[in-house]
Amino acid sequence: MSAGSAGHRVDAMLADHCRQCGLEKRPGLTRVLWELVEGIVWSNSVQLTNAARRFCQEGPRLEKAVKRMSDHLGDKSVNHHPWLKTLRAYQGSFVGELDPIAIDATELAKPYARHMEYQCIVRDASGKAKAGGRDDPLVPGYWVLGAYHWQEKGRMLSPLLLAPYSQNLPGFLSENDCWQKAFYDLKAATGGKGVWVLDCGNDRPEILKTLLLVQSRWIVRLREDRLLAGPDGTERPAGDWANEALLTRPERGRSVTLPVKLPLGKERISEKLHLVVSTYRFGKKQERLVLLTRGLIGHKVGPRQVRRLYARRWRAEDAKRFFGQLWHVEKFLTRSYVALERMLGCVTAAGGFLADLQRSNPNLAEELQQEGVLYTHHQEKVPCYRLARGIQALALRRDPPSMLQNA
């Protein structure tokens, strides 16, 4: 593959993607966001220095470019929410009716940060704090709620929303309130399409009530002590209803359904939902999934399909690992909270570009996946890993001096 021609094609497609996401190359914030999206795609890094090295190499000019980008990213006088709305609407337009959208929260740990705005305390799951001499896993940082679209045909993984929040934000009410606002933004972006998939721990009553108001199709894994109203109207823990449902399981089946309702308080109950109980073997133990679903059972979707859709929840873990290990999102060096929001918006746009590249030019995407990869005979379940590495390898061939500094 010719580095020059392939690089020009990627550049043209990336420029078109940025325009579709609502960015323009005019002086100001939109130009900086465009440059940061390009920097993330080509250098696999969210740091402003690496993005600026693409268009200037000299020390004084580079320092001036980084300061310009930093000033615009932290400029609170410019409203960036219309751009975020356009970005999410564009990437949400590719969501199909039954495409899974994995929703989960993660932490951005900044163990050594001292001057970042509105930091809260998060758990450092990476162990970096301990490796640096700190045994306490609770460190400064931010929480981020992510929604990730998985398209089975083509195996495309694309972030739809990365919404940061902190308990120290002005006007912060609760985590449930932050999630509810993000749910409405996600509904506006997708137009109600897709199947939202949430794991156990996100089955709080406040979240379930919001899901009933916002989305018509979803799957949530339940804790077995959550109260549900069964077919006879009595309220019992979900585990008890699961035991009762398994008594009617067919011999060859591993999944069974039961119509239930959700108690909403003050003698109110929800519309009819379905409890899907699916058994599986983990080692020598028999385990089970207790899933609460809406809008799927009885609408050309059976319990086996529900189980398969729920299994796609792990794409959220794939996306978090991708952003952490390849794009090093935790290494951002912006101090203001508004700059953090804009940086995560650029990460969302860059992730959407990888899916756009697979969708609009699969041959080029396949060639890029072979670029700089040692084990080409192993098929990746999530091709965005190889695709991102291939684009970086292409950049090394096109512009070695600046990209070697980035590496």
Salt bridges, closest charged atoms under 4 A:
ASP11 OD2 - ARG398 NH1 3.09
GLU24 OE1 - ARG26 NH1 3.46
GLU35 OE2 - ARG31 NE 3.08
GLU35 OE1 - ARG68 NH2 3.20
GLU38 OE1 - ARG54 NH1 3.42
ASP71 OD2 - LYS67 NZ 2.94
GLU97 OE1 - ARG217 NH2 2.77
ASP99 OD2 - HIS149 NE2 2.96
ASP104 OD2 - ARG313 NH1 3.61
ASP104 OD2 - LYS320 NZ 3.02
GLU117 OE2 - LYS76 NZ 2.93
GLU152 OE1 - ARG312 NE 2.88
GLU175 OE1 - ARG204 NH2 3.65
ASP177 OD2 - LYS181 NZ 3.31
ASP185 OD2 - ARG88 NH1 3.75
ASP199 OD2 - ARG313 NE 3.63
ASP203 OD2 - ARG226 NE 3.21
GLU224 OE1 - ARG288 NH2 2.71
ASP225 OD2 - ARG223 NH2 2.51
GLU244 OE1 - ARG236 NH1 3.16
GLU271 OE1 - ARG294 NH2 2.79
GLU287 OE2 - LYS285 NZ 3.53
GLU317 OE2 - ARG313 NH1 3.38
GLU317 OE2 - LYS320 NZ 3.28
ASP318 OD2 - ARG315 NH1 2.93
ASP318 OD1 - ARG321 NH1 3.08
GLU330 OE1 - LYS128 NZ 3.99
GLU341 OE1 - HIS80 NE2 3.38
ASP356 OD2 - HIS17 ND1 2.88
ASP356 OD1 - ARG359 NH1 2.55
GLU371 OE2 - ARG397 NH1 2.47
GLU380 OE2 - ARG386 NE 3.60
